[in-house]
Amino acid sequence: MRQKKRGNAVPHHLTFLKLVFGRALMMMIQLFAIFAFATCGGYSGGLRLSVDCANKSESDLNIDIAFAYPFRLHQVNFDAPTCEGKRREKLSLIGDFSSSAEFFVTIAVFAFLYSLAATVVYIFFQNKYRENNRGPLIDFIVTVVFSFLWLVGSSAWAKGLSDVKIATDPDEVLLLMSACKQQSNKCLPVRSPVMSSLNTSVVFGFLNFILWAGNIWFVFKETGWHSSGQRHPPDTMEKQSSSYNQGGYNQDSYGPAGGYNQPGSYGQSPFLSYQRREHICNIKCRAVEERQVPLIPIAKQLASIKALGKGSDLEKAFATAALVYNNAADPEGKLSKAETKSLLQTQFWGFIQGQENKPKYQEIISALDEESENKIDFEDFMILLVSLTLMSDLLQEIKNVKTTK
């Protein structure tokens, strides 16, 4: 028993290397978290505009607008000349992007604090950490949660930063001034805001996600799940080897691998299992392609798109056209010419009817009748719909529809 315990023990130099690597990784995570919230939370910038009125005495060539984290731009006020006497107007920037910025910085701060605490535990309380499975398990769960939060927070802040750039674009801000709507006045941007540190914060955000996601594997190896997965197969093989040596099972009944390579046994090859799953998938995909599986109605497909719950009629109309196309398209998202012609005749007949003798229509149909391997993509399909609509008699009826009560 003593020999077995000594044989399974982790060498001291490997434990030391793991400790050094874990400490180095935690220090890198701490630095990247600091860079992330420092470059975003410590930002302050501004822009400068000039309004040159026709009456020079009313001009203001240095209109400074300063803004900073957390980017509540609707609270950033500035004065601008109206070029109508000495009267000035009070304006403010547009937008509130504090939610994504503050969410990003909060994640960075808590990630830094947790990684700092984890480093202390790894260095000074290593034995306590390994006493039971609770410490590694909590560490694993928290690491997974922070990985997800970094991904969500970085993506949200990247979108927020894009909106901040638009809202603080000098050309966009000039449009807010009434004096700039008169051609006799000259409105020019003097200085644009510098966003390099904010761009860096987004980069550090995604780098933090990569670091935390990569750390998941190293933390998982400390949990009981990984150790149990490593421990059970050798124990089972040891039991089987013992039974085999006692003569309880013979070579013919269990085979060279002791029965673990037989169909349905625990030692089944993962590759064969993958092949079976792939075969089942191919059968299902083929059934859908051959229309053995009924398709969901377009109306239900449209209703399942949450983003269109409050969408306009135009948005829903284009979404319907896209769904009709996708249901008929091949796995590559394209239609053959024959399929396109069939789809037009079944789904667009109201616009096609009565156009058979028109030269443009005959040209389109003859192009679809040509035997060619070229396929129609969604862009070409929409252009085709527009072309047929413009020459349709039904379009005139649509224009004559009464729109008011």
C-alpha positions in Angstrom: 0.0 0.0 0.0 2.8 2.4 0.8 4.4 1.7 -2.6 1.2 2.4 -4.4 0.7 5.7 -2.5 4.3 6.8 -3.2 3.9 5.9 -6.9 0.8 8.0 -7.4 2.1 11.0 -5.5 2.8 14.2 -7.6 6.6 15.0 -7.6 7.5 18.1 -5.7 9.1 19.8 -8.7 5.9 19.3 -10.7 3.8 20.8 -7.9 6.2 23.8 -7.8 6.0 24.3 -11.6 2.2 24.2 -11.4 2.3 26.7 -8.6 4.6 29.0 -10.5 2.5 28.7 -13.7 -0.7 29.4 -11.8 0.8 32.4 -10.1 2.1 33.8 -13.4 -1.3 33.3 -15.1 -3.1 35.0 -12.2 -0.6 37.9 -12.3 -1.2 38.3 -16.1 -5.0 38.2 -15.5 -4.6 40.9 -12.8 -2.6 43.2 -15.1 -5.0 42.8 -18.0 -8.0 43.5 -15.8 -6.2 46.7 -14.5 -5.5 47.8 -18.1 -9.1 47.1 -19.1 -10.8 49.3 -16.4 -8.0 51.9 -16.3 -8.2 52.6 -20.1 -12.0 52.8 -20.0 -12.8 54.2 -16.5 -10.1 56.8 -16.6 -11.0 58.2 -20.0 -11.7 61.9 -20.6 -11.8 63.6 -24.0 -13.3 66.4 -26.0 -13.8 68.0 -29.4 -13.7 71.5 -30.7 -15.9 73.1 -33.3 -16.0 76.5 -35.0 -19.0 78.5 -36.2 -18.1 81.3 -38.5 -21.2 83.5 -38.9 -21.9 85.9 -41.8 -21.6 88.7 -39.2 -18.1 88.0 -37.9 -18.9 89.6 -34.5 -21.4 86.8 -33.8 -18.9 84.0 -34.7 -17.4 81.5 -32.2 -14.3 79.7 -33.5 -13.5 77.7 -30.4 -16.5 75.8 -29.1 -15.0 73.2 -26.7 -17.1 70.1 -25.7 -15.6 67.8 -23.0 -17.0 64.4 -22.0 -15.7 61.5 -19.9 -16.6 58.1 -18.5 -19.3 56.9 -17.9 -20.4 58.6 -21.2 -23.8 60.1 -20.2 -23.6 62.3 -23.2 -27.1 63.7 -22.8 -25.8 65.5 -19.7 -22.9 67.1 -21.6 -24.1 70.7 -22.4 -22.5 73.4 -24.5 -23.3 76.8 -25.8 -23.3 77.7 -29.5 -24.0 80.9 -31.4 -27.2 81.2 -33.4 -25.8 83.9 -35.8 -28.9 85.9 -35.0 -27.6 88.7 -32.9 -25.9 87.9 -29.6 -28.3 85.2 -28.7 -26.7 81.8 -28.0 -28.5 78.4 -27.8 -27.8 75.7 -25.2 -27.4 72.3 -26.6 -26.4 68.8 -25.4 -24.9 65.7 -27.0 -27.1 62.8 -27.7 -27.1 59.4 -26.0 -26.5 57.6 -22.7 -23.9 54.8 -23.0 -23.2 54.5 -19.3 -24.7 51.1 -18.8 -22.3 49.2 -21.1 -19.3 51.2 -19.9 -20.1 50.8 -16.2 -20.8 47.1 -16.7 -17.5 46.6 -18.4 -15.6 48.4 -15.7 -17.4 46.6 -12.9 -16.5 43.2 -14.4 -12.9 44.3 -14.7 -12.7 45.5 -11.0 -14.3 42.3 -9.6 -12.1 40.2 -11.9 -9.0 41.9 -10.5 -10.1 41.5 -6.9 -11.0 37.8 -7.3 -7.7 37.1 -9.1 -5.8 38.9 -6.4 -7.6 36.8 -3.7 -7.0 33.6 -5.7 -3.3 34.4 -6.0 -3.0 34.7 -2.2 -4.8 31.4 -1.7 -2.6 29.6 -4.3 0.6 30.9 -2.6 -0.2 30.9 1.2 -3.1 28.4 1.5 -2.3 25.7 -1.0 -2.9 22.9 1.5 -6.2 24.3 2.6 -7.2 24.8 -1.1 -6.5 21.1 -1.8 -8.0 19.7 1.4 -11.3 18.8 -0.2 -12.9 19.4 -3.6 -14.9 22.5 -2.5 -12.1 25.0 -3.2 -11.3 23.9 -6.7 -15.0 23.5 -7.5 -15.8 27.1 -6.5 -12.8 28.3 -8.4 -13.9 26.4 -11.5 -17.5 27.8 -11.3 -16.3 31.4 -10.8 -13.8 31.1 -13.6 -16.5 30.0 -16.0 -18.8 32.8 -14.9 -16.1 35.4 -15.3 -15.3 34.1 -18.8 -18.9 34.5 -19.8 -19.1 38.0 -18.2 -15.9 39.1 -20.0 -17.4 38.0 -23.4 -20.7 39.7 -22.8 -19.2 42.8 -21.2 -16.6 43.3 -23.9 -19.1 42.8 -26.7 -21.5 45.2 -25.1 -18.8 47.8 -24.6 -17.6 47.4 -28.2 -21.1 48.3 -29.4 -21.3 51.1 -26.8 -18.0 52.5 -28.0 -19.1 52.5 -31.6 -22.2 54.5 -30.6 -20.0 56.9 -28.5 -17.8 57.6 -31.6 -20.9 58.4 -33.7 -22.4 60.6 -31.0 -19.2 62.6 -30.6 -18.3 62.8 -34.2 -17.8 66.6 -34.9 -19.8 66.4 -38.1 -22.8 64.9 -36.3 -22.6 67.5 -33.5 -22.6 70.3 -36.0 -25.9 69.1 -37.3 -27.4 69.9 -33.9 -26.7 73.7 -34.3 -29.3 75.9 -35.9 -26.6 78.2 -37.3 -25.1 75.4 -39.3 -28.3 74.9 -41.1 -27.9 78.2 -42.9 -25.6 78.2 -45.9 -24.3 81.7 -45.2 -22.6 80.4 -42.1 -19.5 78.2 -42.1 -19.3 75.4 -39.5 -16.2 73.4 -39.3 -14.7 70.7 -37.0 -11.4 71.9 -35.4 -10.5 68.9 -33.3 -11.9 65.4 -33.0 -11.8 63.3 -29.8 -9.0 60.8 -29.4 -10.4 57.3 -28.8 -7.2 55.2 -28.8 -7.4 54.4 -25.1 -11.0 53.3 -25.5 -10.1 51.1 -28.4 -7.4 49.6 -26.2 -9.9 48.9 -23.5 -12.0 46.8 -25.9 -8.9 44.8 -26.9 -8.0 44.2 -23.3 -11.6 43.1 -22.7 -11.4 40.3 -25.3 -7.9 39.4 -24.2 -9.3 39.0 -20.6 -12.0 36.7 -22.0 -9.3 34.6 -23.8 -7.2 34.4 -20.6 -10.1 33.4 -18.3 -11.5 30.9 -20.9 -8.0 29.3 -21.2 -7.8 29.2 -17.4 -10.9 27.0 -17.2 -9.0 23.9 -18.2 -6.3 24.4 -15.6 -8.8 25.0 -12.9 -10.9 22.0 -14.1 -7.8 19.7 -13.6 -7.8 20.6 -9.9 -11.4 19.5 -9.4 -12.6 16.1 -8.4 -14.3 15.6 -11.8 -11.0 15.5 -13.6 -9.3 13.3 -11.0 -12.3 10.8 -11.0 -12.2 10.7 -14.7 -8.5 9.8 -14.6 -8.8 7.4 -11.8 -11.7 5.1 -12.7 -10.5 3.5 -16.0 -7.2 2.3 -14.4 -9.1 0.8 -11.4 -11.5 -1.0 -13.8 -8.6 -2.4 -15.8 -6.8 -3.4 -12.7 -9.9 -5.3 -11.5 -10.3 -6.9 -14.9 -6.6 -7.9 -15.0 -6.9 -9.5 -11.6 -10.0 -11.5 -12.7 -8.2 -12.6 -15.8 -5.1 -13.8 -13.9 -7.4 -15.8 -11.6 -8.8 -17.6 -14.5 -12.4 -16.2 -14.1 -12.5 -15.1 -17.8 -10.8 -16.6 -20.8 -9.1 -14.9 -23.7 -11.7 -16.0 -26.3 -14.7 -14.5 -24.5 -13.2 -11.1 -23.8 -10.6 -10.7 -26.6 -7.2 -9.0 -26.5 -8.4 -6.0 -24.6 -10.3 -7.8 -21.9 -13.8 -7.1 -23.2 -13.5 -3.4 -23.4 -13.5 -3.2 -27.1 -16.7 -5.3 -27.6 -19.8 -3.5 -29.1 -21.8 -1.8 -26.4 -19.1 -2.1 -23.8 -17.6 0.8 -21.8 -14.5 0.8 -23.9 -16.3 1.6 -27.1 -14.3 3.7 -29.5 -15.3 7.4 -29.4 -14.5 7.6 -33.1 -17.0 4.9 -33.9 -19.6 6.6 -31.7 -18.9 9.9 -33.6 -19.4 8.0 -36.9 -22.8 6.7 -35.8 -23.9 10.2 -34.7 -22.7 11.7 -38.0 -24.6 8.9 -39.9 -27.8 9.7 -38.0 -27.3 13.4 -38.7 -26.9 12.7 -42.4 -30.1 10.7 -42.4 -32.0 13.5 -40.7 -30.5 16.1 -43.1 -31.5 14.0 -46.1 -35.0 13.6 -44.8 -35.4 17.4 -44.5 -33.9 17.9 -48.0 -36.4 15.3 -49.4 -39.2 17.1 -47.5 -40.0 14.0 -45.5 -40.0 16.3 -42.4 -42.7 19.0 -42.7 -41.5 22.5 -42.6 -42.8 25.0 -40.1 -45.2 27.5 -41.6 -43.7 30.9 -42.6 -46.0 32.7 -40.2 -44.8 30.7 -37.2 -41.1 31.2 -38.3 -41.7 34.9 -38.5 -43.4 34.9 -35.1 -40.4 33.1 -33.5 -38.1 36.1 -34.4 -38.1 38.1 -31.2 -36.4 41.1 -32.7 -39.4 41.5 -35.0 -42.0 41.4 -32.2 -42.5 45.1 -32.5 -41.1 45.4 -36.0 -42.6 47.5 -38.7 -44.6 46.2 -41.6 -41.7 46.8 -44.0 -39.3 44.9 -41.8 -41.7 42.0 -41.5 -42.3 42.0 -45.3 -38.5 41.7 -46.0 -38.1 39.1 -43.3 -40.9 37.1 -44.9 -39.2 37.2 -48.2 -35.9 36.1 -46.6 -37.7 33.2 -44.9 -39.4 32.1 -48.1 -36.0 32.1 -49.8 -34.2 30.2 -47.0 -36.8 27.5 -46.9 -36.3 26.8 -50.6 -32.5 27.3 -50.7 -29.9 24.5 -50.6 -27.4 24.1 -47.7 -25.1 26.7 -49.3 -27.9 29.3 -49.2 -28.5 29.3 -53.0 -31.2 28.4 -55.5 -30.8 26.7 -58.9 -32.4 28.5 -61.8 -35.2 25.9 -62.1 -35.9 26.2 -58.3 -36.0 30.0 -58.7 -38.5 29.8 -61.5 -40.7 27.3 -59.6 -40.6 29.5 -56.5 -41.6 32.6 -58.5 -44.5 30.8 -60.1 -45.8 29.5 -56.7 -45.0 32.4 -54.4 -45.0 35.4 -56.7 -47.8 34.6 -59.2 -49.9 37.6 -58.5 -47.0 39.9 -59.7 -46.1 37.7 -62.7 -49.6 37.2 -64.0 -50.3 39.1 -67.2 -46.6 39.8 -68.0 -46.0 36.8 -70.3 -45.9 38.9 -73.5 -43.6 41.6 -72.1 -40.0 41.5 -73.5 -38.4 42.1 -70.2 -40.3 39.3 -68.6 -39.5 36.9 -71.4 -35.8 37.9 -71.1 -35.8 37.0 -67.4 -37.7 33.7 -67.8 -35.4 32.7 -70.8 -32.4 33.3 -68.5 -33.9 31.0 -65.9 -34.6 28.3 -68.5 -30.9 28.2 -69.5 -29.2 25.0 -68.5 -26.4 26.4 -66.3 -24.6 25.4 -63.1 -24.8 29.0 -61.9 -27.1 29.5 -59.0 -29.1 32.4 -57.6 -28.0 33.9 -54.3 -30.3 36.0 -52.0 -29.1 39.3 -53.4 -29.9 38.2 -57.0 -33.2 36.8 -55.9 -34.3 40.2 -54.3 -33.2 42.1 -57.4 -35.3 39.7 -59.5 -38.3 40.3 -57.3 -37.9 44.1 -57.6 -37.6 43.8 -61.4 -40.7 41.7 -61.7 -42.6 44.1 -59.3 -41.7 47.2 -61.2 -43.1 45.8 -64.5 -46.2 44.2 -62.9 -49.7 45.5 -63.4 -50.4 44.6 -59.8 -48.1 47.5 -58.8 -50.5 50.0 -60.2 -53.3 48.5 -58.3 -51.3 48.8 -55.1 -50.6 52.4 -55.8 -54.3 53.1 -56.1 -55.1 51.5 -52.7 -56.9 53.9 -50.4 -54.6 54.7 -47.5 -56.8 57.0 -45.3 -60.2 56.6 -43.9 
